[in-house]
Amino acid sequence: MNEAVENLAFYVFAALVLFSALGVVISKNIVRSATCLLGTLGGVAALYFVLHANLLAAIQLIVYAGGTLILIVFGVMLTSKSPWVQFGASRGQIAAAALVAVLMAIGLCTLMLSADWSHSSGMLAESPKVATVGKSLLTDYLVPFEAASVLLLVVMIGAAYLARPEK
Amino acid sequence: MLAVGLNHYMVLSALVFSLGIFCMVTKRNAIGILIGVELVLNSANINLVAFSRYQTGLGDGHIVAVFVILLAAAEAAIGIAIFMNFYNTLQTIDVDRGDELRG
């Protein structure tokens, strides 16, 4: 990808991610929050494309935007008598939380920008092929891969057990 | 226009992380808290992929990010199942009401 295009794409999608994340936080209505989350997840997927992580971008769109978000929207619909019911934190709590969040953002930024990242072993020239990622999943990362499949099974059984109807 | 590098992604992920923390502590709707957790996990993923691109030059960060996405999906599924039970018991999704240890 052309460097200028890459830079422009970063700024556009970073703005999308930031503003929709802001929308998630600010909106009092939980349905609106969930809709804004779609913008954040899509923007992050686009940033993965900019970062040459094609497979990950596809997974992000399928699993996050397609699966997790739908789950959240269903959760919203099933857990409120009206989707427009809203209750928020008090003004004092919001002020304290905003102070903590701003301090945390400033702290993280100064920490990461002042750190010495000069031990780079080179830049990723092109996106790793899907076949390469798949191969390393089944060789170097086989144990976490299998553990993840067991975890998913446990989650499936656990979720079905927890959400079962009352007898 | 300033050339984009690792620093830009780190600042972006720090901001998204802080917004996620803010979301988690200010929302009283349990689903809202779950949405805040998703924001935090996404910010971590941005960092993983950016370091993979600019720092190690390997695709290793991508695989860790895949596991993060997987764990986020698992966490959302279990979380929503728990919130269903919460709602069935208390008839509300307001986490401030869940302060009694009863079945």
Interface residues (C-beta under 8 A of the other chain):
Chain A: E3 A4 E6 N7 L8 F10 Y11 A14 V17 L18 A21 L22 V24 V25 I30 S33 A34 L37 T40 L41 V44 L47 Y48 L51 H52 A53 L55 L56 I59 Q60 V63 Y64 G67 T68 L71 I72 F74 G75 V76 L78 T79 S80 Q86 F87 G88 A89 Q93 I94 A97 A98 V100 A101 V102 M104 A105 L108 C109 M112 L113 W117 S120 S121 G122 M123 L124 A125 P128 T132 V133 S136 L137 Y141 P144 A148 L151 L152 V155 M156 G158 A159 A160 L162 A163 E166
Chain B: M1 L2 A3 V4 L6 N7 H8 Y9 M10 V11 L12 A14 L15 V16 F17 S18 L19 G20 I21 F22 C23 V25 T26 K27 R28 N29 A30 I31 G32 L34 I35 G36 E38 L39 N42 N45 I46 V49 A50 S52 R53 Y54 Q55 T56 G57 L58 G59 D60 H62 I63 A65 V66 F67 I69 L70 L71 A72 A73 A74 A76 A77 I78 I80 A81 I82 F83 M84 N85 F86 Y87 N88 I93 D94
